[in-house]
């Protein structure tokens, strides 16, 4: 088990570059299997989730080269065989292979995907879409066998605008016969990035980024070059760190529109920041509390909720945090309270954070990826030296976080 040791109270100044988006890259890599040629994807973050996906690619006999932040994938010799539990369970995004292999070979067998324990994360909407396209789905405990004689376009309504179900439906339908329409689709930028990638290979996808997506099936997808968009969750996390501890801290290489909900809240709080086309400069300043409610894009991102809770501990007044996406995303709260935060639970999905409260060092745990980011923020602002256990979760989603924070003045090391 790895640990982060952080001495708090140091200002952050300098430049933090933003990496490629984890939530985009983990879908683009499985999507590459739909191509009949070589694809190259640039700006791939160097995180453990990518290593896990690479392991699945190699298991399927894809040829993979990773050089200078790019990955080249040759799927010409891929074998469509059952993906075993020991590798599919390493991350949630393994289920994108389910859709890509079904779309290409009309058959797939694999185990239920893994990922952070942040609540029930059913894949019922994905399976509903597969069935609508003509596939038969067998669920055997935590194992799936999915196959179809043919995949045919269909009108599909998602009961909720799920990012995973939207991407999986796209992947399964790009080579289906006829036209597929996804209604109540998720609108996140990562979905647009995946659709752009597939269109570059010859797919015909319209409406990505809106609530209705139309896919006209094609028989073949070619190779292409594609770039991963900047990671909006990483960018938002570092912007919030700057609001607490920044002195002309520059967050470089982001797309501000992708974190507009967060930036709007920071304006309400009185944050001192300058927003340009691809960077933000932010300074520590007195902040007043606000309330947030997580929603699908373009609402306030659930992945930024836990780090935002730390920020609220350093604001004057009371703020309410309501989580509407995952029911188990307050595992970080008890650790914040141990560090001195004043947080009261209204019910399972809503808390009140009262501030401003000084935080003190403690030994805490990264219970999931974004809870880990929350605890890093708390440790950076706390008095004393904090130990964060189980930081493998953090390394799944934040590229070179120790180096990036060290370069701007944080006292942080990985054990």
N, C-alpha and C positions, 0 to 999 in steps of 0.2 A: 504493500500500500504506500503510495507516494504522498508526501506532505508539502505544503507551501508554508514557509516561515516568513512572516511579514512584520517589519517594524513600522508602526504607524506614525502619522504626523508630519510627513515630508511633503512639500509642495511638488507638483508635477509641472515641468516646463520643458518645452522642446516639441518634437514632432512624433506622432504615432501614426504609422501607415496602416491603412485598412487592407485586410486580405480579401481573397475571394470568398463568396458567400458559401458557408457550409451547407445551408439548406437548399442551395441551388446545385452545388457540386455533387452532392450525394444522390441527386436525381439524374443529373446529366450523365454520370458514369454508367449506371445501368441502361439508360436510354441509348447509349452508344452501341449496344448489342443489336439494335434494330437496323443498323447500317450493314450493307454488304461490302463495304470498303473500309479503309483506314480513316479514323477520325482523330483529330488533335484538339484537346481542350486546354486552354491556357488559363492562368491565374487560379490554379487549383491550390487550396490551402493545405499546408503541411500539418495535418491533424490526424489523430488516431482513427477517426471514422473513415477517412480516405484509405488508410492502411487496411481496414477491415473489408472495404469494398474491393480493393485490389486483390485481397486474398480470395474473394469469391470469383473475380474475373479469372484468376490463374487456375482456380479449381475447375472452371468451365472451359479451360484450354484457350482462353483469349491470350494474344500476345500483347504485353504491356511494357511501355517504356516511360519512365518519369525523368524528365530533365528540366532543371531550372524553372520549376513551378508549372510545367506543362505535363500533360499525360497523353500519350499516343496509344490508341487501342485498335488492334486488328482482330476483328471477330470472324474472320474467314474460316477458321478451324474450330469454332466453338462447338462443344458437345453439350447438348441439352440433357443434363442429368440432374438427379435429385440433389438439391443444395442441403448439406447436412446441418443439423441443429447447432453444432459447435461453432459454425461460422455465421449462420443466419441470425443467431441470437445475440450477436455482438452489437447490433445497432438496429434501430427502427427502420432505417432506409433500405434495409435488405429487401423489403417487400416491393421495391421498384423493379427488382429482378423478376419478381413474379409476373408483373404486367408486361415487361419487355419480352420475356421468353414466351409468354402466352401469345403476344402480338406477332412474334416472328415464327414460332414453331407450332402454335395452336395447342400446346401442351406444356405444363410445368408441374413440378413437384418440389416442395420445400417446406420447411418448418416455419412456425410463427415467428415474426420478427422480434428483435429485442428493443433496447433503448432505455431511457430514463423512466423511473417509476414515479410518474407525476399524475397518476390516475388512470382510469380505464381508457384505453385507446383502441377501441374496436376497429376492425377493418370491414365492418358490415357494408359500408357504402361502396367500398372497392369491390367486394364480392357481388353486391347488387348490380354494379355496372358490368362485371364479367358475365353474369347470367343474362343481362339484357342484351349483350352482344352475341349470345348464343352458346356460351360455355356452360359445361356441367361442373359444379363445384362439390368436391367431397371433402368434408372436414373430419379428420380422424384424430381426436384429442388435439394436439398442437401441430398436426401435420395436415398439409393441403395437397390434394391432387385435383388439378384443373385442366380440362381439355375441351376441345370443340372440333367438329368436322370442318366447320367454317365459322369465321367471325363476321357478323353482318351488322352494318350500321343501325343505330337505334336512337330514339329520343330518350334521354336519361335525365331524371330529376334527382339531384342529391338532396337528401333530407336536411343536411347541413352543409355549408360551404367549406368542406374539408380540403385542405391543401393536398394531402396524400391521395385522397380519392380522386380529386381533379386530375392530378398528374398521372395516376395509374390508369384512369379512363382514357386519357390522351394516348398513353403508351400502348394500351391494348387495342386502340381503334385506328391508329394511323395506317395500318395495313389491312384493316377490315374492308369488306366490300360495301360500297355505298356510303351514305352520309350519317355521321353521328353528331348529335347535338347534346351538349352538356348544359343543363339548366341549373340555376343556383350554384354555379361554379365559384370556387374561391378565386380571389383577385390578386393574390400576392405577386410581387415582382419576380419571385423565383419561378412562378408558373410561366410568366412571359419569357423568362430566360430559357426555359426548357422548350417552349413552343418555337422560339426563334432558332434554337439549335436544330430542332427537327425540320423546320422549314428550310434551313440551309442545306439539309440532306435531301430535300425534295418532297417533304410532307406538305399537305395543304390544310393548314390550321388557321382559322380566323377567330378573332374575338378574345384572344388571351388577354387577361387583365380586366375583363368585364365579366358579368354574371352569366353570360351565355357564350359558349365556345362551340364552333362548328368545325368538324373534321371531315374532309373528303378523303376516303381511303385511297392509297396508292399501292402499287405492287412492289416497288423497289425504292430503297433509300441509299443514297451514295455517301461518299466520304465528305468531310468538310473540316474547316478550322473554326473554332468557336472560343469565346472568352466568358469566363464566369463573372457575373456582376459583383460589385463590392458587397461585403457582408454588412447588412443594415443593423443586425443585432450586435455585432462586434462594435460597429461605429457608435450605436446608441449607448452601449456600455461605457465606452471611453469618454463620450461626451458627458455622461453623468459623473464620471470620476473627475472630469475637469470642472464641473459645476461645484464640486466639493473642495477640490484641492489645486485647481489649475492656476498657473500664472502664464498667460499667453500660450496655453497649451493648444497645439494645432493638431486637429484630427484630419489627416490628409487622405484623399482618394475615396471619399464617400459620395453618395448621391443624396443630398439633403431631402429631396422629395420623398425618399423611401422611409424616412423617419419623421415625417411632418407631424404626426400626432404627438410624438415626444417633444419635438421642438416647440410646438404650440403650448404644451404644458410648461416647458421651461420658461417661455416668455411670460406666462401667467405668474410664475414663481419669482420673476425678477432676475433671471440669469443674465450675466454679462457675457454676451457672445456675438461674434461676427460671422455671418453665414455667407459663403461665396459658392461658386458653381460646384466645386469639388472638394472644398475643405471648410472647416469650422474652427475658429479660434475662440477659446472660452477661458474665462477667469473665475476664480472663486469670488463669490459675493454673497451678501445676506439674502436668504431665500425665504419666501413664505410658502406655507403648505397648500397643496391642492388635492383634489380627489381624482381617481382614475377608475375606469372600468374597461377591462380587456375585451376586445372584439376582433373579428377577422379584419384583414386589411381592407380599407385604409385606417381602421380604428387603432386603438392603442394595442401594441403587440403583446401577447401573453408572454413571449420570451424576454420582454423587457420589464415585466411586472416585478419580479423578485429583486433585480438590481435597483429599480425605482423605489422599492420599500426602504432600502438602505438610505437612499437620498432623502426620503421623507423624514428620517430620524434626525437629519441635520437642518430641518426647516422649522420656522416658527409657526406654531398653530397645530391644528388637527387636520389630517387627511384621511380619507376613506379609500381603501383599495378593494375593489370588487373583481373577482376572478370568475369569468363566465365560460372559459374554454376547457380548462382541466380542473378536476375537483380536488386534486391532491398537490396543489402547487404552493402550499404555505408551509412546507417542511422546513424552510429556512427560518421561520418566525421564532421558534424556540431558541435557536442559536443566537439570533439578534437580541432577544430578551436577556440571554446569559451575558451578553456584552454590554447591557445597560439600556437597551431600547425600551421605550414605553409603548407597547403594542397590546391592544385588547381585541379579542375575537368576538365579532358580532354573531356570526354563524360560520359554517364550514367554508363559505365562499366570500366572506367579507371581513375585513379587519379595520381598526382605527389605529393610526400611527400618530402619536403626540410628540411634538418636539419644541424646541431643539434639545436633544439629550446628548451628553458626552458619552462616547463609547469607550470601553476599556478592553484590554487584551484578554483573550481566553483561548481555550482549545475547542475548536468547532469542527463541523463536518460539512463537506460538499455533498449534500444528499442527492443532487442531480446537477446537470450542466449549468443551468441558469441560477440555481441556488448557490453553486460554487462562485459564480460571478458576484452574486450578492455578498457572500462572505468575504471575498477579496476586497470589495469596496469598503465593507465595514472595517476590515483589518487595516486598510490604508489610512483611514481617518481616526482609528482608535489610538488611545494612549497605551504604549507598551508594545510587546511583541506577541503576535497571534500565530497559533499553529492551526492550519486547516488540513484535516485528514481527508483521505479518499478523493484526492484531486484529479484522479484519472478521468472523472466526469468532465472537469474543466478542459483537460487536454484534448477531449473529443471535439471541442468546438471553438477554441481560441488559439490561433496559430501563434507560436513564439510569445506567449503572453508574458513570461518572465523577462525575456530580453526586451520586449517593447516597453514594459513598465520600468525596468532598470534604466533604460536609455533616457527616460524623462525624469529620473530622480527618485523613484521608489526604492525602498530597501526590501527586496524580495528575493528569496532563493527557493529552489526546488530540492527536496531531499528524497 
